[in-house]
Amino acid sequence: MDTHRRTRVSAYALALREERVLLARLADSSPVFAPGLWHLPGGGIDHGEQPVEALTRELYEETGLEIAAAHLVDSRAYSMRRGGVDWHLIALFYAVELTGDAAPAVVEVAGTTEAVEWIPRAGLDESTLSPAAADGLRLMAARA
């Protein structure tokens, strides 16, 4: 196995509330996309884990919020080079409904997320988004 080539399958949440989208800002420890970019909450699916289970776990770690319902919308693949690794990321996008109306807050300590916010969709600058977040926003717009 070439240690410089990795494949990762991840599940991401498309959460919308009052024309604001839930986004997580990537920390320096982000393995695939550049730190500082806004990204969709979610992440890697562990060995033996179902995608929705991973999405539920990752969403809670990154936002402190819980999923009431999740529906698979689409998938995309990305090729990225970061930290000397050629990544092939397969992203599963889920439209989610969240329980309650609590404010989001990062729960995981020393994870890949440094901040989380509900951000107005209007006027989002695509240059501040990860490629997956940009695609996720386009998928949300297509569903509206």
Secondary structure, 3 states (H helix, E strand, C coil): CCCCEEEEEEEEEECEECCEEEEEEECCCCCCCCCCCEECCEEECCCCCCHHHHHHHHHHHHHCCCEEEEEEEEEEEEEEEECCEEEEEEEEEEEEEECCCCCCCCCCCCCCEEEEEEEECCCCCHHHECHHHHHHHHHHHHHC
